[in-house]
Amino acid sequence: MNKVLKEFLNTAIYLLCVLGAVWIVITFVGQRTEVEGASMENTLHNGDNLIVDKLSYRFRDPERFDIIVFPFQYQANTYYYFCFLHWYFTL
């Protein structure tokens, strides 16, 4: 009986660690999101899946042609997608 309880506790601790690691990754590192709508039809199509990186812009500024995803504040799980372009040219 003691062996079964020890194995159960081992499994429970393992699952809690895995769930904690997944929560940390989704909250602070990256997240999958799906494109809804045709507002960026030439670049992103309806139903495309994106992996959103949440760390890059803490260390560097956006560059030309980066796609930036903003959360929509009034609805849960809704995001806006923008392609960051520089509209000036240097010679």
C-alpha positions in Angstrom: 0.0 0.0 0.0 2.8 2.4 0.8 4.4 1.7 -2.6 1.2 2.7 -4.4 0.8 5.9 -2.4 4.4 6.8 -3.2 3.9 6.2 -6.9 0.7 8.2 -6.9 2.4 11.2 -5.2 5.3 11.0 -7.6 2.9 11.1 -10.6 0.9 14.0 -9.0 4.1 16.1 -8.4 5.3 15.3 -12.0 1.9 16.4 -13.5 1.9 19.6 -11.4 5.4 20.5 -12.6 4.5 19.9 -16.2 1.3 22.0 -15.9 3.3 24.8 -14.2 5.9 24.8 -17.0 3.2 24.9 -19.6 1.5 27.8 -17.9 4.8 29.8 -17.7 5.5 29.2 -21.4 2.0 30.3 -22.5 1.9 33.3 -20.2 5.4 34.7 -20.7 7.2 33.1 -23.7 4.9 32.2 -26.6 1.3 31.3 -27.6 -0.5 29.8 -30.6 -3.3 31.9 -32.1 -5.5 31.6 -35.2 -6.2 34.3 -37.7 -9.8 35.3 -38.0 -10.9 37.6 -40.8 -9.3 38.9 -44.0 -7.9 42.2 -42.9 -4.3 41.2 -43.9 -5.3 39.0 -46.8 -2.0 39.4 -48.8 0.1 38.3 -45.8 -2.2 36.3 -43.4 -5.2 34.3 -44.5 -8.3 33.4 -42.5 -7.6 30.2 -40.5 -3.8 30.6 -40.5 -2.1 29.6 -37.3 0.6 31.8 -35.7 3.1 31.2 -32.9 3.3 34.5 -31.0 6.6 35.3 -29.4 6.2 37.3 -26.3 9.9 38.0 -25.5 11.5 39.5 -28.6 10.4 43.1 -28.2 11.6 43.2 -24.6 15.2 43.1 -26.0 14.9 44.8 -29.4 12.6 47.1 -31.4 10.3 45.9 -34.1 11.9 45.6 -37.5 10.5 46.0 -41.0 7.9 43.4 -42.0 7.5 42.1 -38.5 3.9 41.0 -37.8 2.8 42.4 -34.4 -0.1 40.9 -32.5 -2.0 43.0 -30.0 -4.7 41.6 -27.7 -8.1 43.2 -28.1 -9.1 44.7 -24.8 -12.8 44.3 -24.9 -13.1 40.6 -25.8 -11.2 37.6 -24.4 -9.1 35.6 -26.8 -9.4 38.2 -29.6 -6.2 39.7 -31.2 -5.3 42.3 -33.8 -2.6 41.6 -36.3 -0.4 44.3 -37.8 2.5 44.2 -40.2 5.1 46.7 -39.1 6.4 48.6 -42.1 8.8 51.6 -42.4 7.2 54.0 -44.8 10.4 55.9 -45.5 13.5 55.0 -47.5 17.1 56.2 -47.0 19.5 56.5 -49.9 
